[in-house]
Amino acid sequence: MASTFPKAVAALAYANPFSAERVEMERAALGSEFVPGDPIWSVSVADPDRVRPNIWRIQKKLEPELDAMRERLKRAESDFALYEECVHSFLYQRYYTQFAGATGNWAFYRKFAADWAYYFDIPGKRYQTALPVEHFFACCWQLARAFHRIFDHIIGSSRPAARLRASIWESIFTCDLRRYRRTLWRKMGDFPTLITGPSGTGKELVARAIAGARYLPFNPSRIAFDQPKGESFFAVNLAALSPSLIESELFGHKRGSFTGAIADRIGWLEACPRDGSVFLDELGEMELPIQVKLLRVMETREYAAVGDTARKRFEGKLIAATNRDLATEITAGRFREDLYYRLCADLIRTPSLAEQLDDAPASFDELLLYMTRRTVGEEAGSAFPAVLSWIANHLPKGYRWPGNYRELEQCVRNVLIRQSYEPLANTADGFHDRYNRGELTADEVLSHYAKLVYGQCGSYVETARRLGLDRRTVKARIENA
């Protein structure tokens, strides 16, 4: 056990905590002491924190193992690289609650550094650690922030939700945490992230999780992190702005550059600090001329304000999202293929609510409780059963929730306010009344059904496949319905 346990711990320390493989790694580390449990780590109705007992069993077992390895290192009879990774695991777990609950007081760094010195200043030997203590301290806080931003806000015990959480983790740390800690932590702002998925599936939540978990350097002389001053997340809804306003918001403008430009304006690319992020929501709505300018920013990291020739440099991270089928948009000439290939190095897809419920119907209670808590806070304990009962008694069994999580949230609010909720499909243009009276044409019925299918899958291509139609026909029916 002395030889296999440290290797299992090291593997676990660098694993994606939301991956399916993590459970088997815990089992490999603990053997007969492993406590079986749910393989998917997520918030639950019964246990919101979902503490995994195996983590603390490993931690308890690891401390005496480290002392034994340290003694062997005095005689050069142990693997220092393996020992170092086990120390990393141990120190992160030992100080996890301080990192997770930190509010700006980092005085515990002194004790952390003292523990670091104990494990790595080995009498009679000179071993060189792969990471400096202040950098590892910064990585620990980043790990804790990333975990809670994903765990607390990306809800659901289905496999699609688990895959989404694991995908977000990789977007922050890549698939190789060792390489990330060595060098890639400096480079992640250079990689844009593209989030796709149906409308209402939490793409901005994903963007905020990634942006809020970026690496921040720790300054040991000041016992403080070098955090950006002011705002560090800039969300731009491109569908809500005209092309001229999009250009001004992103790049800024000089006074007099167009009618109404009465003063210089700093754009969000300039306002965004090096450790910050700009989030372009509804990217598929961007006009081609602005796509060209955005492509140049991604290729050179440089841009110019509207009405100015001076070049400026964008230092932050770019995150974009769309519910459009970009393959279709590229074929139709509405989206640049070269821009897509600049964006798709880091691609995340958010699953629809129907996908989650098809995989794990029981996860509906978790999602509904989360929405109820977000809506009424401490009243959720009494409100949740009432909302759950109303939905069970008034909505069709297997209702597909075409508006996804956004629709579920509005359903919760409707039921809390009026004890009623009418799905859009039942009210739009009096569709069902006209249907019951036999007043609809075949074209209207087909267009309405196409909208329902598109609401479920969020893809013109998939809707066309399900309906046996050409995707251009489907798109025209949905957009003109």
PyMOL commands that set and color helices and strands:
alter all, ss='L'
color gray80, all
select helices_A, chain A and resi 4-13+21-33+53-74+80-94+96-100+109-120+133-151+159-173+177-182+184-186+188-190+203-211+238-240+243-251+268-271+283-285+288-300+326-331+337-343+353-359+363-394+404-418+424-436+442-457+460-467+471-480
alter helices_A, ss='H'
color red, helices_A
select strands_A, chain A and resi 193-196+218-219+224-225+233-237+277-281+302-303+312-313+317-322+347-349
alter strands_A, ss='S'
color yellow, strands_A
deselect
rebuild
show_as cartoon
